[in-house]
Amino acid sequence: MITGQIAIDVREVTKRFDDIVAVDQISLDVRRGEIFGFLGPNGAGKTTTVRMLTGIIRPDEGSVHVMGHDIVKNPVPAKQQMGVVPETANAYLDLSGRQNMLLAADLYGVPRARAEERIRETLAELGLLGRQDHRVQGYSKGMQQRLILGMALLHEPPILFLDEPTSGLDVQSTHLIIAMLQRLNEAGTTIFLTTHNMDEANRLCHRVGIIRCGRIAAVDTPEQLKQTVERIAVVLVRFDRRVDIRALSALPGVADVAEVNGRCRIAVEDIDTAIQSIVSHARAQGTRILSLDTPTPSLDEVFLSITAGDD
């Protein structure tokens, strides 16, 4: 659900560490009700940016507003609007899952009766209710990450920041977290997601921002970003029998042909001309086309194209 109003407004933000400019004059906005993916190679400035957005460190220049509150001038009301899930679980290992949740409820000022209700609901949804009285030290990494997500959601924040929430997790934990994020977003929660998982970003995010060398390199929907990748179009064709590769290579609009796993991978210079000539050639040879696909670039290709040359 996207309302179009601004949840996070970042304007010309810069952060330096001695002589290193980690984040350089970045500006972006996150709309209320959207899942915004934040991508970038290691060292590009992702973590520094998120730490500024969540009020952990101050920007040297520029401004950050969260739900209309300046994160530097009015940090308390700004932070009350957000839940934060770091990449590394930071629950107290000597406490039980329920005790960690109660501690988080106290920190967020959630009334005890409401906290008890929220803890039961959240732990049940995250598959942890049966382990709520066990010490976190005995939890798996996936269980700990689910617990941290539950702690961040206790006060029902309108904005949720997540840093690599499924990194290194088992399939069950990944599925539970992704499903919960989708339900939260459908209910109106704005989600700022930092991830290296391109498939995850492609499936979840309404828009994606890519940071490169401390600067925003691109912001758009995954589909629009895919269309920006310049490359020779590819057509994948499966025929009912072997065909003459040299004859296909000589067809109008075709640049190159190779056989891959029983299909012809045809690089084309003009996709419309190439498809028409391939179909006409097949008919002339009495060959049936069993399948013909024109795959679009993946988000991985977009990311690699935009960040090409980065270490």
N, C-alpha and C positions, 0 to 999 in steps of 0.2 A: 504494500500500500504506500503510494507516494503522494504527499499533499502538495509539494512544490514550495513550501515554506522552508526557510533555512534553519537547520539545527546546529551546524558548526560552520563558522565563518572565519576563514584564515586570510589575512591580508598582509602581504609583503613581509613575511616572517623570516628572520635570519638568526642563525646561532653559530657562534664561533667558539672553538676551543684552542686557545693560544693563537697560532698562525693558521690553523685549519678552519676553513669555512665548511661546517658540516651541513648546514641548510642555508640556501642562498635565495633570499627574496621570493619565497614561495607564496602563492595565493591559490586557494581552492575553497569550495563550499560543499557541504553535505546537506542534502535536503531531508526534511523530516519524513520518516517512514521508509527511507531507502536503505539498502545494504550497499555500502560503499567499500570497494576493495582497494587496498593500498599495496602496490607491488613495487619491487625494486631489488636489484642485486645487493649482496652484502656490502656494507659500507656506503650505500647510496644516500643514507640520511633517514631511513624509515623509522628506526627506533628513536632517534633524536626528535623527529617530528611528533611522534605519538607521545613522547614524554612531555613535550611542550603543550600539546593539546589537552593532556590530562592534568597539567599543573604541577608536574614533578620538577621540571626545570623551567626557568624563565627565558623567553626569547630576548635576544639582544636588541632586536628591532622588530617592528610590526605589531600586529594585534591578533588575538584569538578570542572569539566569542562563542560560548556554548549556551544554546537556548537563550541568547540575548545577553548573557552575563560575561563580562570581561574576565578571563581566567587569571589575569595578573592583578587587576584592581579589585575584583570581587571573587576571590577563589572559592570561598565556602559555598555560596549559592550555585556557582558553576559546577563544583564537584558533586553537589547533592543531586544534580541532574544525570549523573553517569554511574555506570558500573564498569569496572576494569578487570579484565582477565589477562594476566601476564602469560608469557609462553611457559615459564617455569612455575609449577604449582608452589605456592608459598603458605600453605596451611600449617598449623602447629601440629607436628607429628605426634607429640605426646598426648594430645587431646583427641577425643572422639570426633567423628564427623558432625554429630549433633552439637557438641560443645563448640566446635569451630563456627557453626552456623549461628549459635546463640551469641557468640562474641561479635560476629559481624553485625548481627541485628542490633546489639548495644551500640556499636560504633556508628551505625547509620541512624540510631534513634528510633528504631521500629518498636512500637509498644509491645510488651511481652505477649499479650493475648494474640495479637496479629502475627507476631514473630512465630509463635508456636504453630499457628495455622499455615503460615507460609513455608516453614521448615518441612512440615509433613507433606505439603503439596509438591514442593520443589524436589525434595529427596526422592519421593515416589516417581516423579516424572524422569528423574535422572537415574533411576534404577539403583538407588543407594539406601532406600528406607530400611532394608533388612540388615544393613551394615552400619546404621547410624550410631550405635553405641560402641562400635569397635574403634580402637585407636587408628589414626590416619597412618601411622607408621606401617601398618599391615596392608594398606591399600596399594593397588597397582598404580602405575603412572596414569592410566586412563581414568581410574576411579578418583584419583587426586585431582585431575583436571576437571572432571565433572563436578566435584565438590567445590572447587574454586569458582566455577561458573555459577553454581547455586548460591554461593556466598555473595557474588556480585549482583545477583538478581533479587535478593531478599527485600530491598526497599523499592522494588518495581521501578527502576530508573527508565526514563524515556530514551536514553542513549546508552549503548553498550559498546565498549572498546574491547577488541580481542586481538591478541598478538599470537599468531600461529596456533590457534586453539586445538588443532588436530595433529600437530607435528609429532610423529613417532608413536601415535596411539594405535591400539588394536582396532579391528574393524567394528566391533560392537560399540566401543566408546565413540568412535568417529561417527557412526550412524546416529547414535543418541544425541550427540552434540549438534550435528547438522540438522536433524529433524527438529530439535528444540529451537535452534536459531530461526528456522523457517516459520515455526508457529509464532515465535515472538514477533517476528517482522510482520506477519499477517495480522497480528493484533495491534500493530502500530509502532513497535520499537524500532528506533533508528540504530543501525549497526555499522560500526567502523571496523573493518576486518583487514588486518595485516596478514598476508599469507604468501608462501612460495608455491602453493598448490594451484596450478593453473586450472585444472579441471574443477576444483572447488570454487575458485573465483568465477569461472565461466557459468557454473550452475547456479550459484547463489547471488551474485552481485548484479544490481541494476546498472551501476556505473563503476568504472575502474580508473584509478589514478596511478600513473607510473612515474616514479621518481628516479632520476639519474644524475649522479654527481652533485647531489644536493639541490637539484632543480626539478620542477615538474616538467616531464617530457610529454605527457599526454593525459587527457581526461576525457572519457567518453564511455558509451555502452560497449560491452564486449563485441557485439556484432559490428558496430561502427568502426571499432579499432581494427577488426579483422579485415575490413575493406580497405584500410590504409596501406596494407602490406603490398609492396610492388613485387610481383614475380610473374614469371610465365605461367599462364593457366595450365592446369593438368586435367586430362580426361582419362578415366580408368574404364577400359572396355573389356568385357569377357565375351569371347566368341564361342560358338558350339564346336569349333575345331581349330587346329593350328592355322595361322595365317602367315602370309609372306610379310615379314617385318620391313624388308626393303621397299615393298610396294606401298605399305602404309606410310613410311617415311617420306615418300615422294608425293603424297597427296597435298592438295592446296590447303594452306593454313597450318600444316603440321611442321613442327621444328625437330622433334626427336621421338623415337619409339624404343621402348625396352619392355621385356617380359618380366613380370614380377608376380610370383605366386599364382601362375595360371591366368593372369590378366595382362593386357597391354597397357602400359603406362605411357600415355602420349602427351608430350609437351607441345602446346599449341601456341601459335602466334596470334591467331584470330579464332576465338572459340566457336563462333557461329559458323564461319566458313569450314573449320575443321570438322565439326560434327556433321554438317551436311555432306562433306566429301567422304567421311568414314561410313555413313549410312549408305550412300550411293555405291561406294566400293563394295560393301558387304553384299548388297543386292546383286550387283553385277557378277560377283563370285559365287553366288548361291550360298552365302554364309549367313547364319542367323546370329544376331546380337542378343546375348543372354542378359547382359546388364551394361549400363552406361552411367557412370557417375562423374560429377564435376565437383570434387571436394573443395571446400573453402579453407582458407588459412586457419590454423588453430590459434588460441590465445598464446600458446607457447611460442609460435612463430612471430606473433606480434611483439611479445616481450623481448625475444632474441633480436629482432630487427631494430627495435627502439634502443636497446641497451648494447648493441654491437660495439665491441672494442673496450667494454668495461672489464676490469679485472675481477 
